[in-house]
Amino acid sequence: MFSVEFFPPRDDESERRLWRAVRELEPLDPAFVSITYGAGGSSRDRTIRTTGRIAQETTLVPMAHLTGVNHSLAELRNVIGWYAAVGVHNVLAVRGDPPGDPLGEWVPHPEGITYAEELVRLVRELGPFCVGVAAFPYGHPRSADLEVDADHLVRKIRAGADFAIAQLFFQPDDFLRLRDRLAARGCDVPLLPGVMPLTTQRMLTKTVELSGADVPVALARRLERHADDPAAFRAEGIEIVTELCSNLLAEGVDALHFYTLNRATATREVVARLGLLPVRP
């Protein structure tokens, strides 16, 4: 099983690109598609519109992101109501990062939330939603250590979350150790590994940024050999990600979550290599 993630389009051209990706991935029958939500609500309206269109115009199951950045409780209730009104009943509830600087100081809205677990409870109170939360294989940047971070994750889950999606990571053990930390705390909700196909140097840089971890030496050496050959770099990157996913599946992970950056080809390739394409009658 696998799911995919999109971000809301910024303009007409990016909207066309998004919908090409949606239509290309729809026949692969992902378990759900998630739509991100800009810092401070900067893409809120596009997120709602895009998520609603997916709910109403495709066979896909949408999951909308929701953050507490710069939002009062009243505004959050309105957004959750809008999701329900367009037929969206799956929400990824995350506190969110400060606009402009993900590592900057978190300043809560005076009438808003301070922690993601509060947002989980709010969504739960407002209707029959399926709620997910974010997990961090290397620990949240503001957590003291991995054990403290795992405690925070468990609190979010016990506030009412049904599952968690892990941020990007480079090696299977990085994710599996997070899974073990949850299991040691008696927490057995589904934990989905977040994966992004490595097709360009920009994608590698983005993975470092989102994961908060440096590229492992062995992986860097595999890619550095192809630094001046984009086609070879892409082929090696797809092979690396396919190996990562294959190792996770072998360890009993039964669902993968692909960050697509609104493009379909690389995700289709990895899914096909893994044998996850739907069987047609």
Secondary structure as UniProt FT lines:
FT   STRAND          2..6
FT   HELIX           12..25
FT   HELIX           26..28
FT   STRAND          33..35
FT   HELIX           39..41
FT   TURN            42..43
FT   HELIX           44..57
FT   STRAND          62..67
FT   TURN            69..70
FT   HELIX           73..85
FT   TURN            86..87
FT   STRAND          90..94
FT   TURN            99..100
FT   TURN            102..103
FT   TURN            110..111
FT   HELIX           116..125
FT   STRAND          130..135
FT   TURN            137..138
FT   TURN            141..142
FT   HELIX           146..158
FT   TURN            159..160
FT   STRAND          163..166
FT   HELIX           172..184
FT   TURN            185..186
FT   STRAND          191..192
FT   STRAND          194..195
FT   HELIX           201..211
FT   HELIX           217..224
FT   TURN            225..228
FT   HELIX           230..250
FT   TURN            251..252
FT   STRAND          256..259
FT   TURN            261..262
FT   HELIX           265..273
FT   TURN            274..275
//
